[in-house]
Amino acid sequence: MSYFTDLALQYIDGEWRAGGGSWDIIDFNPYNEEKLASITVATVDEIDQAYRAAERAQRAWAETNPYARRAVFERALRLVEEREAEITETIIAELGGTRTKAAFELHLAKEFLRESVHLALRPEGRILPSPVDGKENRLYRVPVGVVGVISPFNFPFLLSIKSVAPALALGNAVVLKPHQNTPILGGSLVAKLFEDAGLPAGLLNVVITDIAEIGDALIEHPVPQVISFTGSDRVGRHVATVCAANFKRAVLELGGNSALVVLDDADLDYAVDAAVFSRFVHQGQVCMAANRILVDRSVEREFTEKFVAKVRTLRAGDPADPETHIGPLINATQAEAVATLVEQTVAAGATALVRGGLEGNVVTPSVLTGLPAGSPVLSQEIFGPVALIVPFDGEDEAVRIANDTPYGLSGAVHTGDVERGVRLARRVRTGMIHINDGTVHDEPIVPFGGEKHSGVGRLNGDATVDAFTTQKWISIQHGRTVFPF
């Protein structure tokens, strides 16, 4: 099937239908700017219809035997495996993702579907003692009801599934809004996958729209109790504010400005490999990407020479070509913003060891060093193929520089002494950090999330159970309580 022609629709209450808005979202291939699909936006009324359908369907789903629920995710996993070639081509066309990136995203998506099979059986109750004679305290873990999911454009298939599948497995219903640049991979394709896997109608609804049409209706609506948002910290702040005003729980997976730290005893060849991947995977459009590469001054020259040499081997261009490492950024606005950032940073005094250019929406790699103290680029997220090399003198300075950012998502430390690396890692204020590895990692059972502006809450494993369920206390008085009046 052609996903772009067959799935360019809203999916509400088990029906594929056109949106009721007066304008269309146009889905473009970011490399050749070919029009892939035209989707009429969903309206505020359709947001309401989606949430009401989810609310109705969820009641029976929550009572469904979890062994029966998990069968849906087993079938969904098999479908992804069967359709891997088609999904790969869709990632290339809609995201400009390379074949390596597509394989990476699909691998993780399958891992999260496997974990969802187990999540259906994960919630457990507890019996707690009471100081009151004759009383039994039962603590039940129950679904929150309906979850609103807003997914981003960089890993849309994975990051939609990462919230949608666990929320459903735990007995909830979901309304999913994909990013307008990736409506098929982040939305319609996910709905088709679960429809074909036998998920009952109404449990998953996909609304393709934009805030220009619906405003805050998706997060203000009274039905959803949890909003799971992945995106920028600027939008995340707004989502959190609206959720708080409406007494909703927000799970926020936001941006990053990760540091990869190279100590003086590191294996430099290995550190270079890790740093190049961590900075340039998917053109740097990864929240966990190593924006800043901090290198002990004693090994700076050798590391930099090796790093620059490897970056110069990266091929930029058509993401459909298996030899391509760097494909296009998601749209012209992003590409021009990254190119302008490089120009401004060099004009402000930085040295370009590799100076990238702009070819359509493809931004070729840049490597900058000699950044002036206080340079704004050091504290912000760069969603593009730009590496910053920053020297330091000693571990204390490395920690100070690593923490000198409003973000705290991921990081890495390279050293010949693992425990030295752990000691330094514990001083970096970040939600995740890896010793002798890259900064880009996600595993289904390990809590994933950030500190500071990088997010609120965690996902994966037990953290996902906490995010998409709530606890209910039911007490039983087997005797008789003595009341004071």
N, C-alpha and C positions, 0 to 999 in steps of 0.2 A: 504493500500500500504506500501511497505518497502521504507522509505525515502532514506536509504543508498544505495540500489541497483537501485532504479528508478530515483533518482535525482543526481547521481554522474556525472553531466555533466555541461557544460557551458550553459547559457541561453542568446542568442544574437538575437535581432530582432524577438522575438517571437518563436525562434527555439531552441530545446534542442539538443545539439551536443557535440561531443568530442572536447577537446582542440587540438591545432595544435602543441604543444610543444613536446620535445623529452624525457620528464621525467614526473613522476607522483607525485602528493601529496597523501600521504597515511594518511587516517583518522583513528585514533586509539581510542578505548575506554581507557580512562586514568586509570581506576580502574583495569581491567583485561588484558589490552593491546591487546585485540582482534582487528583484522583488520575489520573496518567497511566499508570502501570504498576506491577505488583507482581512482583518478581523474587526467587525463592528463591536464597539465597546459595550460592556455591561453597564447598566444604570443602577442608581440607588435602589430602585424597586427590585431589580434582579439580585442585588446583594441581599436584600431582605428575603426574597424567595429562596435563595441558596441556604441562608442560615435557618430559615423555618423548616426546610426539607431536612437539613442535617439534624435539627432538634427532634423532629418526628422519628427519623430513622434510628437515632442513637439509642432510644429507650430499649428497643428489642435487641439491638446489637450488644448492649451492655449485659443483657441477660443470656446471650448466646454462650454456650459452652466454650471456654477458651481453646479447647482442642479443636473445635470446629472453626473458630476464628483463625487459628494459626494455619489451617489448610489453605486459606486465601493467599497467605504470604509465601507458602511453599510453591503454589502455582505461579505467583507473580515472579518469583525468582527464576523458575524454569522459562517463563516467557522472555525475561530479559536475556537469558542465555541463548534462547532460540533466535532472538531479534538483534543480537549484538551488532551484526554487520550494518543493519539499517540504522540503529541508534548511533553508531560511530559516524556514519555519513551525515546524520542530522547534526551531530556536535560540530563537525567540520563546517557544515553549511551555515548553521544559525549562529554559532559562537565564533567562528574562525579558529576553533581549537585544532591543534595538530593531532596527528594520529597517536602520538605518545600521550598527549593530554587526554584524548578520548579514552584510551586504554586505562589510564590512571583513574578517571572519573567513573568508568564502568566497573572497574574492580572494586572501588569503595562502595558504589551503589549496591552491588551484589552482596558485599559484606554486611551492609546495614539491613538489607532484606533478610539475610540469614539470621541476624540478631533479632529482628522483629518476630520471626518464628518463635524464638525463645521468650521474647518479652510478653507474649500473650499469656504465658504461664508464670510470669515473674511476681506479680503482686501477691503479697502474703499478709495475713492478719496477725494480730497479737492479742494475747490475754494478759492484762496487767493487774497487779494486786491493788487492793483498795484498803484504806484505813477504816472503812465502814464495815462492820460485821455483816455477813450475808450477801455482800455485793460482789458481782463479777463484772469486770471491765473488759469489753471487747473493742479492739481497735481495727476497723476495716479500712482497707485501701480501695478506693472506688474511682472510676473515671471522673474527670472534671465535667464532661458532657460534650461540649463542642469547642474545638480549637480552631482559631484562625491562623493560617500560615502565609507569610509573605516571603517569597524566595528571591534571590539575587540573580544577576546575569552571568556570573563568572563560572559557577559550577551548578547550573540550574537543575539538571536532572538529579544529581546527587543530593543537593541541599534541599530540594523539595521532598525527596524520598526520606531524607534523614529525619524530618519532622513528621511528615504525613504517615509513613508506615508505622512508626512506634505509637503515634497517637491513636491510630486505628487499632493496632494490635492490643492496646490497653483498654479498648472498649469505648473509645470516643468516636465522634464524627468530625469531619474536617471541611472547612471552606478554604481553598487555596487560591491565592492571587500571585501568579508569576510576574516577574519583571517584564515590562512592555517590550524590551529588546529580545526576550527569549520566551515568548508565549507558548511555543510548542513543547520544547524540551522541559521547561519548568512547570508546565501546566497541563495542556491537552494530552501529551504523551503519557504523563503519569496517570491521568484519568482513564485513558484507554487501556493501559496496562492493568489497572485494578478492575475495570469493567470486565475485561477478558478473563481475569482470574476469578471472577464470580463474586466480587464484593457487592452486597445488596445495594440497590438504588437509593440515593439520597445520602449515603454515608460519606461520600467524597464528592464535593462540588468544586468546579473550577470556574472562576470569574476572571476574564481577561479585560482589564480596564485600566484607568489612570486616575490619579487624584484630581486632575482637571475635570473629570466627570463626576466622581463620587465623593470628593473631599475626604473626610475622616469616617465615612459611613462604615467602612470595613472594620475599624477598630472601636468605634463608638457603639456599635449595634449591641443591644442587650443580651443576645443569645450567647456569644462566645465568652468563656470564662478565662481562657488563656490565649494570648497572641504570641506566636513564635515568629520573630522577625530576624532576618539576616540581611545586612546591608551596611550603609555608612553610619558613622556615629552621629552625624548631623540629623539624619532622618530617625535614627534610633532614639535620640533624645526626645523628638516629637512623639514618637510612638509611646515611649515610656510615660510622658506627661499625660497624654490622652488616656492611656490605660489606668494610670493612678487616679485620674479624675472620675473614671467610671468603675473603680473598684475591680479592675481586672489584673491578673498576673501577667507580666511581660517577661518573656525569655528572649534576650537580645544577644545575638552573635554579630559583633560589629568589626570595625577596621583594626588595623595593626600597623606597627612601625618596628618590626622585629629586628633584633641585633644578633648577628652571628659573630661570636667572639673567638679569635684565634690567639691562643696563648703561645708563649715562647718555646714550649716543648711539643707543639702540635706536629702531626704528620702533615706537612704543607701540601703535598700533592693531593692527599685525600681531602684536606680542608678546602682546597680550591674546587675540587669536584662537587663537594657538598654546597659550597657557596654559590657556584654558577647555577646549579639546579635550583637552589632555594631562591635565587633572585629572578631567574629568567623563565621558570616553568609557567606556561600559559601567558607568556609575554609580561609576566610580573603582575597579572591581574588576580592576585591571590592574597587574601587577608593575612596569611601567615608568612608571606614572602619576606626574605631577608633584605629589608630596605637598606640597612646599615651593616657594613662588614667592618668590624673593629679588629685591628691587628696590632699585636705587640710591636713596638717600634724596632726591636732587635731583629725581627724577621719580616718587617714591612716590605723592604725592597724585594727580597726573594719571592714572597707571597704575591706581591703586586705584579711582578713580571710574569709569573706563572698564570695568575688570574687573567691578566690582559691577553696573554697568548691564547688561553682557552676560549675567552669570549670572542676573539677574532675568528674562531672556527665555527661559530654558530651561524647557521644559514637562516635568513629571513625571507619570507615570501609566501607562496601559495600553501595554505595549511593542508591541502589534499595531497601534496607531495610528501611521501614518506621521509624524505631527507630534510624537510623543513623543521627547524627548532623554534623559530619565532614567526608566528602568524600575525594577523591584524589585531588591533584593539577593537573593542566592541562597536565603536562608531566614530565618526569624524570629530565630534566634540571632544571625546576622550583622547584621541590621537593628537589633535592640535594642542590640547592642554598639556600633555606630557612633553611634546616638542618645545612648547613655549617655556615650560619649567626648566628644561635643560639650558635653553638660551639665557634665561634670566639668572640661573645659578652660575653659569660661566661668566656672564657679564659682571656678576657681583664678586668675582675673584677666584672661583674654583678653577681647577685645571682639568681639562678633558683628556684623559688617557685614551679613551675611545669616544669618538663623537658621532652619535647616531643622527640619522636623518629621517625624513618623513616621505614615504612613498605610498600614496593613497592613505589607507588607514593602518599601514604597516609602519611602525616606529622601530627603526633598527637600534641595537643596543648602544648604550652610553655607559662609560665608567668614569666617574668623577672623583677627584681627590683634592687635597689642599683647600677644603672648604673653610671659609672664615668662621671663627667662633660665633655662635649665635645665629648661623645661617638658618633661615626658616625651613629649608628643605630637610634639615636634620631631624626635625620634630614632627613632620607630617607624614602621612601615608602617600606613597607614590604608586599609583596603579598603572605601572608601565615598566618597560625594560630599562631601568636606570639603576645602576649600582653605585653606592657611595662607599669609598674606602676611607676609614678614619683611623689614624694611628693612636696608640695610647702608651703610657709609661706605667706599667705595673697594674696589678689587679684592682686596686682601689679606684684608679681612674677609669678602668674598663667598666666597673660597676656604675660609677657615676654617669658615664656617657650613656650606657645602656638604659639607665633609668630616667634619663633626661628627655622624656617624651610624655605626652598625655596618654599614650597607648600602653597596653601590656598584654599582648595576646600570646605570642610564641617567642622562640629564641633558640640559640644553640651555643655550645661551648666546645671548642676543640683543644684537646690537651693529651699529653702522654700519660697523665696521672688522673685516672677516673675520679678518685675521691677529691682531688683538687678541683676538678671540674664541677663536682656536686656542690662543694663548699661555695664556689663562686655563683653557681646557678641559684642557690638558695637565697642569695642576696639581691637577685634581679627580680623586680616586682612584675611578674608576668604569670599568666595562668598556666602556661606550658613552656617547658624548656628541655632541650635534648642534648645529651652529652655525646660528642663524636658522631654527629649525624646532621641532617638538614633541619630546617625550621618548619617544613611543610609535612605535617603528619596528622592523621585522624584515624582512630581505631574505635570499633563499635562499643567496647565495654569500658573504655577509659574516659573519665570526665573531660569534656572539651569545653573551653570557654576562657574568657579573659578577665583582666583586672582594669581598673580605671576606665578610660573611654572605650575600651575594647569589648565591653559587654556586661550583662547582668545575668547570672544564672549559669547553669551548665547543662549540656546534653550528653547522651551516650550512657548505656548501661543503667546502673541504679539512678544516676542523675536524670535520665529520661523518665524513669518511673516517677521520680519526685516532681518533674516538670508537668507531666500530663495526667497525674492522678491527685487526689486529695485524701485526707484521712478523716474518718468518721468514727466518733466514739459512741458506742451503744453500751449502756450499763444495764445490768439485770440485778434486781434485789430479790434474792432467793428467800430471805427472811422477811422481817418487817422493820422499816425504819421508824425510829421514835422521833416524832416532830415536836418542836418546842411549844406549839400551840395548835 
